[in-house]
Amino acid sequence: MRSLAPLSFIALLLAGTAAPAQNQPAFDPARIDSHVKTLSDDSFQGRGPATAGETKTVQYLVQQLQAAGVEPGGEIVNGQRQWTQRVPLLKSDIVGTPTITLHRGGTRTPLAQGSEIAIRSPMNGQTEIRLDKVPMVFAGYGVTAPERSWDDFKNVDVKGKIIVVLVNDPDFEGGEGDFGGKAMTYYGRWTYKYEEAARRGAAGVIIVHETEPASYGWPTVQNSNTNTMFDIVRQNPAAAHAPINGWIQLDKAREMMAAAGFNFDALKAAAKRKDFKPVDLKTNMSVALNAKTEVITSYNVAGRVTGSTYPSETVIYTAHHDHIGVGQPDANGDAIFNGAIDNATGTAHVLEQARAFAAAPRPERSVLFLFVAAEEKGLLGSEYYAANPLYPLGTTVAVINTDSMGVYGKARNFSMSGNAKFGLLDITVEEAARRGRVFTPDSNPGAGLFFRSDHFPFAQEGVPAISFRSGNDLLQGGVERGKALAADYTSKRYHQPDDEWQPGWDYSGLIDDAQLLHAVGQRLANSREWPGWSQDSEFRAARERSAGERSGGPAPQPAPQPLPGERG
């Protein structure tokens, strides 16, 4: 188990004192640009799961992995290793336009789907939702955290009701909670709030959107929640999903509360205190919608270089190959969400890592190049892999994830999603220091990015996993330019049709990142290092449970892969 040295000390010790390793792979910017341009072309239709666009994407990835010279790394069918892993998913689409109405006394107020409220297609197995004048309850942040002495529900029964909650944690903007301040915990994620509502038997949960604590604007909410929904196949989907999950515009939430005699700001202030109790909003909601559901099969794609000495020990590079697909047209009439930066860039990076490892001497440990499906639908491809691993998680050394890489030139620094402390980050900091680069902690920990990328399902199972982020201290323009470019992307292109390939992108920074991450993976693949989690990490216990698999004995073999629809 690797010890965890202070990151600042490591950076100071190593910065400028050691040269990069010799024989660095030459990553080709023209080839990277070709991958990004191809995968984000309109003909790929936004790479949505279970679409012709996904089929085309999978075919392209397999062709490129074959050309790179790696071997198939997917599931075994009839004794033959495949290029893919089947990922059975429940698909749900709203049919027509849902009717959503607020009732106060004799007053009816309709809410427009998309522009005022964003209701997701149901994932609880129902194809028809008919909620008639269901009471609405304001439940603060919707958090129950005994270890933090926090309970927003105070034994109030919300079964059969619609709860209205705030986004992020109780202490994001100050308050009495102990949730890390600006650094979001999992309690701040919308996924947790949906899960908690389902556990309590609520008829639904509506999150009040605010741009800063959400870390994105309303267009992102609208585009991500009003199209096709997916989930892994569950035996009892109603236990994991309330009938209604959605978001409401801040101004509409203010109007709703004011009409019932409440002040939104006063309720929000009360929700920051430990003595907060749920508030009956004296408003009912009716929802009528129809949905079409079916079980479909999406695909993870996997290529592999088998280790020469320890083939059962695996280093994994990951990137999600999907994007949002085709949605509602924007102001320019464009309905294709091309996903050039998110995540054709990360996909291109992992393809080129495969090429680099295949061209080098065979590493001692195996290296897997995993392109996961349905990330934009809730990290579903990586969640499925973590639950049904192709190679044992106990002997998976580390996961290096890349999502939305830089296309604006070289940077002096790099970052990661979230501010977890673990040995894999130490190693990355050391390798970066040898290249004259420094680690900058996540500048927006309130966005909860650690919980929003494909490394997270692996971390939940204890596997050391990092989601690498390109630096913002650009050689051309410094931090000021880096922040301006990031803000522009978030407001104008993130999860919007304008995330399109642009001629003239500068891939020199992406290549620096690729060389750094290659050095990290190569070091792990040719050593006996087992990176660990910090002593206080919530993921440490899960990793320690599999310690026996790393004792030097033979690793257990992966279980046969289930057919679509068989997973519980």
N, C-alpha and C positions, 0 to 999 in steps of 0.2 A: 504494500500500500504506500503510495507516494505521500511524503510529508508536504505540508502546505506552508511555504515561506511567504512573507509579506510581499505583495506584488511590487510595491514601490521600491523595496530593497533590491529585488531581482532586477528590475529595470535599471536602477542606478548602477548596480554592479556590472551588468553585462552590456549596457548601451555603449556602442562604439569600441568595445574591447575585443570583440571576436568577429571574424569575417564570416560571411555566409558560407555554407557548405559548398564544396566544389561540385561540378557536374550538375548544376541546377538544370532542370528540364526547361526547354525553350518553348514556352506557350505562345502560340501563334495568334496575334490579334485578328488577323483576317479570318481564321477559322472560327474564333469565338464570335466575331461579328456575323459570320454566315449562319451559325447556329441560332443566334438571337433573332436575326432577320427572318429566317425560315420559320422558326417556332411561333413567332408573333405575327406572321402573315395572316391576312384576312381568310385565306383558304383553310386555316386551322380553326377558324370559328371560335376563338377564345379558349380552346382546349378544355371545354367543360366535360365533367365525368359522364360516361355512358353516351357519348355523342360521336358523330363521325369525326369530329375534331380530335377527340381522345384517341380513336382508332388510328388516325393519321399520325398523331404524336407518338404513340407506342411503336408504330412501324418505323418511324424516323429514329427513335432512340435505339431500337434493336439494330437497325442498319448501321448506325454510328458506332455502337459497341462492338459489333462484328468487325467493322473496319479498323477499330482501335486495337484489335487483337486480344481482347479479353474473352473469357469463357462465360457461358450462361451461368447465372447465379440465382435463378428463381426456384420455384417449387419443382419437385420431382413427380413426373407423370409417367407411368409405365416404365419406371427405371431410368428415365432420361431427365436430366436437369433442363429446365425451361429458362427462357429469358424473362418470364413474368411470374407474378404471384397474383392469383385471383383475389379480388377484394369485394365480397358481396355487400351490397348497400341497399337500404330502403330508400327509394326515390319518391318524393312527394311534390306535386305541382298543384297550385291553386287553379281551379277551373273558373273562368269568368272573373268578375270583380267582386271582392268581398264587400259586404255591407256592415259598416261599423257605426254604431250610434251611441251617444251619451244621453242619459235620461236624468233630469233633475226636476222633480215634481211633474208638471205637465209639459215641460220643455224638452224638445228633442234636438240634439245637435249632431249632425252627421260628420264623420271624419273621413277625409279622402285618403285612400290607400296610396302610399308612396310619398305624397307631398306633406301630409300631416301626421300620419301614423304608418308604421311598417310592420304588418302582421306576417309572420312566417307561415308557410304551408305546414300543416300539422305533421308531427313526427311520432304521434302516439298511436298510430294505426288507424285512426278514424279517417273516413273520406267525406264526412259531413259534420260540420260544427254548427250547432244551433244553441247559442247562449242567449237567454232572454232576460234582460234587466238584472244582470248579476251584480251584486254589491261590490264596490271598489274600496280597497283599504290601502292607505299609505303605510308602508312597512319600512320606512327609512332606507337603509342600504340593503335590506333583505339578508342580513348576515346573522348567523349563529356560530359563534366561535368561543366555546367554553374555555379554551386555553388562554384566551385573551379577556376573559370575564365579560364577554359581549353577547347580548341577545336582543335583536331588534323585535322579536315577536312576543316576548314576555307571556308565554302560554296563551296568547290569543289564537283562537282557532280560525284559520283562514281557509279551511277546506270548502271547496265549492265557490270561493270568492276570487276576484281578480286583484292581485296585489300590485301596487305601483311603487317602484323603487328607484333609488338614485344610482348612478353609475359610479364605479370606483369604490374606494375604501372610506370608512368614516373619518379618517384623519388626513385625507388628501388635501383638504383646505383648512387644516386645524381641527381640533376637537379632542375629546377625552379618550379616544381609542388608541391602542398600541398596535398599529398596522404598518409600521415602517414609514410613516409620513408620506412623502411623494413617491416612494418606492411601492408600487402596487403589489399586494399579495394576491393569492388566487381568489380570495373573497371578493376582490374588486372586479373580477372578470364577469362579463355577462353570462358566460357559460355556467359559472357557479350559481348565479342568481336564478337561472332557469332550473338548474338541478335542485336547488333548495325549494323552489316553488313546487316542483313535482313531488319531492319528499313529503311535503306538507299537504298534498292533495288539493292544491289550489286549482281553480278553473283556468287561471292564466296569470302571467306576469308581464307588466308593461314597464320598460325602463325609460326614465326621462333622459333624453339626450342633451348633453352639454358638451361642447366641442373640446374644451381643455381637459376635463377628467376622462373623456372617452378617448382623446388623442386623435380624433378625426371628425370631420364635418358630417352634416346630414347626408350629402350625396353618397358617402361611403355606406352609411346605414341603409339608405334606400336601395342602393344597388346590391348590397349583400344580403338583404332580407326579403325582397319581394320577388325573387326568382325561384328556381328549383332548389329544393332542400334535400339533403342526404343525411343518412346516419348509418352506422354499422347495424347489421341485422341483430335484433335483440329478441329474446323469448317473450319478454313482457315490456314492450316499448312504453306503455302507459306509466310504468313505474319510473321511467327516466324523463318523460316529457309531459308537461301539462298540455291541455288541449290548445291553449293560446299562448304563444310567446311573441313578444314584439317590442317596439320602441315607439315613443311619441315625441314629437317636436317640443322643445322647451316652451315656446310661446303658447302652444296649445295646452300644455300641462298647466301653465300659469292661468290661462283663461278658464280651464276646467275647475281648478281649485278656487279661483276668485269667485266664480259663479256660485260655488257652494259655500262661500263665506270664509275661505281660507286664504292665507298669504303664503305663496310658495317659499319665499325666502325664510319666513318664520318657521315653516315646517322643516326646511333643510337645516336651519340652525339647531332645531330641537333634535334632529336625527344624529347630530354630532355628539350628543351627550349619552352617557351610559344609561340614564334613567328614561330614555325615549320609550314610548309605548305606541303601538299602532294606532292610527287615526282613521275612523270611518269618514270617508270623503263625501258621504251623503249624495253619492252619484252612482248610478248603475250603468252598466255597459251591455249592449246587445251586439252579438257578432253572428253573422250568417255567411258561411262560405262552404264551397264544395272543393274537394281535392281528388286528384287521381294518384293512386299509389301503386308501386310495383317494386319487386326486388330485381335489381340489375347487378351486373358485374363490372366493376372498374378494375384497373390493373396497376400494381406496382411493377416497375421494370428493374431488373437487377443484372449487373455484370460482375465478374469476380476474377481476381488473380489469386490463385491458391498458394498459400504459404509453403515454403520449402521445408521448414523444420517444425513449425507449430500450426498446421493447417486448421485446427479446430478453434484457434484464437483469431478473432476478427476485428479489424479496424473498418469502420463504415464511414463513407462520405454520402451525404444525403442532400437532395434538393427536391422540391415538389414540381412536378411537370405540368400540373393543371393550372387553369385560371377560371374566371367566372363564367366564360362562355358567351352566349348571346343574351342580352337583357333588353331593358327599355331604351329607346333611342335618346341620346342626349340632345342638347340644343342644336347641334349640327346634323342631327339625324343619324348619327353613328350608333349602332346597337351592338357592335362587336367589341368585347373587352379583351384586347389583344395580349395584355400581360407581358410586355416586352421586358421591362425591368423586373416585374413581379410575375413569373420568376424564370423567364427565358434566360436571364443572365446567370442565375444559380445553376440552372440545368446545363447551360453551356460549360460552366466551370467544371461540373462533375464529369461531363463527357471528356473534357480534356485531361482531367486527373486520371481517368481510366486509360487514356492514350499514353500518358506519361509513365504510369506504373507498368503498363504492358511492355513499354520499350526499355525499361530498366531491368537490371538483374532481379530475379525473383526474390521478393522479401521473405523473411523467416515466417512471419504471420500472414494470414490471408487478408486481403483488402476487398471490400464489397462496395460497389458503386450503385447506390439505391435511389431510384427516382420514384417518389411516392405520389399516390393519387389523392385527389379530393382534399387537399390541404385547405382550400378556400371554403370548404363545407364543414370545417371543424377538425382539421388534422386527422382525417379519417384513415387515409392510407397508412400513415405512421402509427396511428393507434391500432390498426388491424395487425400491422407487422409486429408491434410490441406484444400483442396478445397471441400472435401466431408466428413466432420468429422462424425465419428460414435457417438461422444459425443461432445456437444458444446464447441468450443474453448474459448468462453468467460468465461466459468466456468471450463476450464482446468487450474489447479493450476500451473503445471510445467511439463516439459519434461526432462527426464534424459536419454541421449543417450550414448551407449557404442559401440565403433567400434575399433577393433584391440587392445585387452587388453594384458597386460604383462604376459609372461610365464617364466620369468627369476628370480623369487624370490621377496622378500619383498623390498619395497622402503620407504625412509624417506619422500618422497614428492609425489605430484600428480600435474597434470596440466589439462588444457582444450584446446580445439581447438580455437585459436584466443584469443584476449585480451579484449573482451567486458566487460563492467561493469554493473552488475545487481545483484539484491538481491539473486537470486538462487545461484550464486557463493559465496556470503557472507555466506549463510547458509552452503554450502559445506565446506568452509574454517573453520567455527566454529566447525562443526562436526569432521573435520579432526584434528583440534587442540586438541580436547578432546582425540584423539587417538595418540597424539604425532607426527602428520604429518603436513607438511607445504605445502602451495601452491607455485608453481613455475610458473611464467607466461610463455606462449608459447615461447619456445626458437627459433622458426623459424616462426615468424609472416608473413614473406614474402611468405610462402607457401599458405596462404589464407585458412587455414584449417577450419576456422569458416564457410566458404561457401561450404565446401566439405563433410559435414556429415548430417545425416537425421534430426538433430535438426533445421537446417536452414530454411526449409519451415515453420516450426512452428513459429520460431522467426519472419519471415516476416509477419506473421499474428498477431504478438504481444505477443504470448505465451512465457513466460520465458522458455528458453531451453538451455541446456548445453550438449556438447559432451565431456564426461569425458575422460581423458588420464592418463594412468598409469604413475607412477613416473619413473625418470631416475637416481635418486640418490639411487642406490641399496645398500642394507646392505652388500652384497658381491660384492665388486669391486667399489662401489661409482659411481660418475657421469662419470668417465672415462670409466668404463665398460658399463654403460648404454648407453652412446653416441656411443660407438663402436658397440654395438649390434644393435642399431637403424640404424646406417649407413650401417651395413652389410645387415640388412633386406631390407632396401630401395633399395640398389643396386642389390641384388641377388634374392630377393623373392617377393617384393611388385609387385602385378599384373603380376606375372610370375608363371610358372608351379611349381617352387620349394617352393611355400608357402604351404608346406605339414606338416601334423602332425609328431611330433618327439617324440619318447619315452624318458622319463626322464625329460620332462619339469617340472619346479618348479612352481606350481600353488599357492604357499603360498601368493605371492603378489596379485594375482587376487582375492584370498579370502579376503585379507585385503580390497581391493577395493570394493568387493561386500558388506562387512559388513559396510563400510563407506556409500556407496550409499543406502544401506537398511536403515541406520539410517536417512539419508536425506529424503528418501521417507516416512518413518514411521512418522517422525516429521511433514512433510507437511500433511500427511493423517490424523493426529490426532490433528490438530490445526486449527486456523482460519487465519493462515498466507497466504497472497497473495503476493508473491515476485514480485517486480517491476523492471523496467529498470532505468538506470541512467538518469539524467535530459537531457543529451546531446545525448542519444541513438537514433539512427534512427528507433528503433522498439517501442519506448515509445508511439508515437501517435496512432499507431494501437492498442496497448493494452488499451489505455484510451478510445478509441471509444466503447469498450465493457464493460466499467465500470458499466453500469446500470445492466448488467446481474449478477454482483457480489454484488448487493445491499441487498441481502437476500430474494428477491422474487423468485418465481419458475423459473427455467431455461427453455429456449425454447427446444422443442424436436427436435432431428435430423430429417432432411428431408429424405424421402425414397431414397434408393440407386438407381442410374441409372443402367440400364442394359448395358452390354458391347457395346461400340460404340455410346451411347446416349449422352455422355458428350460433351459440346461445348468447 
